[in-house]
Amino acid sequence: MADLHYHVLSILQILRPFSDMLARRRTLHPTPPSYPPTERDADCLVLLERLATFVDAYATTIAVQMAATPLAPAPLADLIRDLMTGGVRGLVTTVEGCSVAIWGKTVRKEVRDRTLTVVIYLIVLLRQIPPGYSVKEVKKMEEVKMPAKKKRAKATSESESDSDDYVDYDDDVDDNEQVAASSVSDACKALAELVTLGTAGIVANQAEEYQRQIETSMAELEDWEMAGEGEEDDDGEDDDEDDDEDDDEDDDEEDEDEDENGRRRLPDHDAELHENLRIALKRMGLIHCLIEEIVETRLRKFPAPNSDIRPAADAANCVARLDRIMDELEKMCHVTDELETAFYDLERKEVERCLKKLLGRAKVIKRLIKGNWVGEPDTLDSWVDKWLVDLKSPSS
């Protein structure tokens, strides 16, 4: 939460020129409720959806006010005051009320990250406020943003008109305020989306991200293996043709053992490393299948807070179990990254160590996913038993 509070303080620092006006003026718009979490309505995702919609609407209105010429600081100050008191403060309060005991670490992290994104883009938007508020200073800032041909067109039009209070841009000219407001809007929509996803959707998306990372590692290792075999074949043909070449070409041998990505090539003569690569790809593929089964059978069926399946007495146990499952999936994904690096570095002992770590993580995850969320056995239990046997087996 420290970084979120830091960015909120950054907003206040940006708005320092408005501080007296914000304290002095009475708002022209009704201040919305900040929606603090209560015992009666503890669904922080619903609260965040409301606040995100509110922030989105006000950010768009603020961008319109900022783009107006001449800039009217009083209405703009009212809008920013409402945004801070009803929107930003409500977001911070709601994130603080998103308890790990109720929602779990994965949901809280996602809530915090998406809220932080909204606040950061609000900073980007509010930094577009001109340092001065007179018509002359605002027009001077607008001229800086104008392309040269627009300046020439404006100079020509000024000879025909005495009024220069308004500059008419074409549609293809970038508008910084509108771009920043669009970024805030996208961030608010992403935050509001959490209520639709719920805990089950959020953790399932995170697990699928781990699945995609493992899939990418598998594809890169397969490409690395094929590239090494191709290079070895080419080297063999070159040796037959170039037996009489000068010895100074041997100086480049070390460079030739690396591919275009700086990775050392897989030696064709190292049968043990080839066998471990085959085992690694098989185990990574099985882990990919395991995550898919966990997502469909466990994570997407995680009971919502206060549901009949998840009574208050068992809520803490369910959430704690969910956190442990997600932690183990993350650790398993991290081990596959270490395994991939070990292969690229041709670290045979490290490869064997990572393969053993995968087996250890698999046994832990098997215990964690045993039984559904009410502790009853189901089809996943028998499936995982067979899966673990395949994972241990070195045969394909």
N, C-alpha and C positions, 0 to 999 in steps of 0.2 A: 504493500500500500504506500510505501514511502515515495516511490517514483510518481504515483498518481497525485499525491498531495503536492509534490514538487511542481508538476505541470499546472496544477490549479493555481499555485502561487505565481507561476509564470504568467498566467492569464491576468491575475490581479496586478502584476507589475506592468504589463502592457497597458492596462486600463488606468494606470495612475493619473494620466491627464484628465480622465473623466471622474476621478474619485470624489471631488467636491460636488460635482453636478449629480452624481449617483446618490450622494448622501442628502442633498438638498431638495431634489425634485420629487414630486409625487408622481407615481406611475400613471400613465394614460391607459395601460392595459391591465386587466385583472391578473394578479400573480397566481400561478397555478400551485396546487399543493405539491410539497416536496416528496410525498409518498414515502415516509420513513417506514421501515419494516416494523410490524406490530405482531403481537401474539395471534391476533385474529386473521391477519392477512400477511403470511410470512413468505409468500411466493415471490422471491426476488426477481425471477425471470419476468413475471407479469409486470412488476413495477418498472423494471428496466425497459420493457417494451413501451410503456406509457411515456417514460421520460425521454426515450430515444425519439419518439414521435414529436414530442414537444420541442426538443433541442433542434431537430431537423427543421421544423416550421420556423422557429425563431432565427436560426442561422440563415435561412433563405431570405427572410425579411430584412435581417441586418445587412446582408449582401446587397439587397436592392437599395437600402438607405445609403450605404457606403458608395454605391455607384452614382447616386444622384448628384447633380451639380446645380446650384451650390450645395455643399454638404450641410445638413441641418444637425448640429450636434445634440440638441435637446431631445428630439424623438429617438435618435440613435442611442443616447444615454439611457433612456427609459427601456428600450428593448434589451440592451446589454444588462441592465439591472435585473430585469425579469429573468433573463437567461441564467445569470449567476445564482440568484436566490432560488429560483424554481427548478432550474435544469441541472447545472453543474453541481450545486450543493446536494441535490437529490440523488444524482448519480453516485457521488462519493459516499453518501449515507447508505445507499442501497448496497453498494459493493462491500462496505464494511459489515452489513447485515447478512451477507451471503456466507453462511456458516459452513465450514468444512464438514462438521458433524452431520449436517442435513444434506448437503449437495455434493460433498466429496472434493478432493483436490483438483481433479481434472476440470470439473465444472467451474470451480472458483477461479482457477487460472484462466480459463477461457473468458469468463465474465470480466475479470480484471484486465486482460489483454485487450478485449474489444472496447471496454470503457476507456481505457487509456488511449486507444486509437482515436476515439471521438474527441477526447480532450486535446490531444496533440493537433488534430486538424482544426479545432476551434482556435488554437493559438495561431495557426497559419492564417486563418481567416481574419482574426482580430489584428494581426500585424499589418494588415492592409490599410488600417485606419491612418489617414494622413496625420503628420505631426502637428499641423496647424489647422484651424477651422475657418479661416476667412476665405472669401471667394477667391481672392488673389492667390493665396497659397495653394488652394485646391486646384485651381486652374494651372498653376505652375507644375504641380505633380502630374496632372492629366497630360500635359504637353510632353513630359518625359516619356510617358507610355505610348505616345503617338508615333507612328512611322513617319519618316521624312516626307513622303509624298502627301501624307495627311496634313503635315504642318504647312506645306506649300499651298494645299487646297484651302486650308484655314486662312492663311495670309491673304489669298485672293478674295475669299468671301468677306473678310473683314473690311476690305475697301468698298464693299457694296452694302454693308450693314453695320450699324452702330452697336448692335447687341452682340456681345461675346460671352454671355453667361452659360451657353450650352454648346457642347461639342458633339456632333452626330457622327458616330463611328459606323463603318460598314459591319456586316455580320461576321466577316472573316477575321476581324481584329480580336485578339485574345483579351478577355476581361478577367483580371486576376481575382477580383472579388467573386465572380460567378464560378470560376474554376475551384477556388477554395471552398465555396459553399457546396459545390457538387461533391467534393471529397468528404465534407462533413456529412452530407446526405447519405453517401455510400456507407460510411462508417456507422451511421445511425441505423440504417437498414440491416447491416450485419449484426448489430447489437440486438435489435428487435427480433431478429430471426431465432435467437436462442430460445424464446418462449415456445416456438413451434417445434424446435428440435427436442427440447426437454433434456433431462439427464441422459436418457437412453440414447438419443440422437447425438449428443455431444461426445459421449465416450465412444460410441460406435464410429463416428467420424475420425476420432483420434486414433483408434485401433486400425482403421483402414489406411490412415496415413503411415503407420508403422508397416503395414502390409505392402504399401507402395514402395517404401524405402527398401524393404527386403527384395522386392521384385526388381528394383533398379540395380541393386548389388548383384543379383543373380545374372542379369543381362550383361552387366559390365564384366563380370568374371568370365562369362562364356565368350564374349568378344575378345577378352585378353588371352584366353586359351587358344582361340582360333588364330589370332594374330601371331602368337608365338609359334604355332605349328607352321604357319605360312612362311614366317621368316626363316625358321630352321630349314625348311625345304629349299628356299631360295639360296640360303647360305651353302647348302650341300652342292647345288648345281654350280655355284660360283667357284667353289673349291676345285671342282673338276676342270674348270676352264681357266682358272687363274693361278695355277701352281707355280708359275715362274715369275709372279709379280714381286716387286721390291718389298723388303722386310719393313720399310717404314710405314706401310699401311696397317701394321699391327698396332700402331699407336692409337688408332681409332676404334679398336675392338671394343673397348669399354663403352664408348658412345653407341656403338651398334647394338649393344645388349639392352638398350632402352628404347621404348617406343616413342611415338610423337608426344605422348602425355607425360614423359619422364619416368614411366614405370619400367622396372626391369622385366625382361622377357622371360616367359616360362621355358626353362630348359627342356629340350625334347628328350634328353637322356635320363632325366630324373624321374624314374618310374614311381617312386614313393610320393613325390609331390603331386604327380598326375593323379595317383589314386586318392590322395587326400582331397584334391580338388573335386573329384567325382563324388566323394562322400559328402563334402561340404555343400555342393550344389543340390544333392539329394535332400540333405537335412534342411537346407534353407527352403526348398520347395515344400517339404512337409510342414515346416513352421508356417509358411504362407497359407497352406490349407487349414492348419489349426486356427489361425487368427480368423479366417473366414467362418469357421464353425462357431468360434466363441462369439463373434459379432452377431450371428443370426440366432444362436441358441441361448446366449446369456445376456450380452450387452443390450441388444434391442428389446429384450424382455425385462429389463430392469424396472422394478415397480416405482411409480412416482411417489413423492412424499405424501403421507397421510392416506395412502391407498389401503384397500382391505388386505392386499397381499403383503404390504409393508407396514404393519402396525407400529405404533410409537415405541413399543418395548423392543422391537427387533430392528428399528431403523438404524441405530448406530452400528449394529453388527453388519447389516447389509452394506452400508456405505463404507465401512472399514474393509470389508471383503472386496468391494469394487475397487477401492484404492489400491489394494495389494495386487489385484489382477492387472490393473493398468500399469503399476510399477514394474511388474514382472514382464509384461509385454514390451515396455520401454527398454528394460535391461536386456531382453532377448534381442531386440533390434540393435542395441548398442554392441552386443557381442558379434553380430553378423558384420557390423562395420569394422570391428577390430579384425575379424577373420579376413575380410576383403583386403585390408591394409597389409596383413601378414603375408598374404599370397603375393601381393605386388612387391613386397620387400624380400621375398624368398626366405622368410624366417620360418624354417621348418618346425622348430620347437614351439614357436608362438602359434602356428597353425594347429598343431596337436592340442595345445592348451585351450584354444578357443573352441575346438570341436568338443572337448570334454566339458567346457563351460556350457555349451548349448544343451548337452544331455542333462546337466545339473539343473539348468533353468527349466527344462521341459518337465522334470520330475516335480519341481515346485509348482509350476502352473497347473499340472495335473491335479495336485491336491487342492488348489484354490478353486478350481471350477467344478469340483465334484459335487453333484447335487444341484438342483435348481435353487431359486432364491428363498424357498421355504424349506430347503434341506432334503427334498425328495429326489431319489435317483431318476434319471431319464436316459434317453438314447445317447446323449453326449458322453455319458460315463463309459459305456461299453465301446463307443467309437474311439475315445481317447486311449483306452487300454490297448486296442489294436494299433493305434497310431504310434504309441510309445515303443511297441515291439518293432515296428518298421523303422523308427528313428534310430534304435540301437543297432539294427542289423546293417552290416557294411555292404551287403549285397544290394544290387539295384532292383 
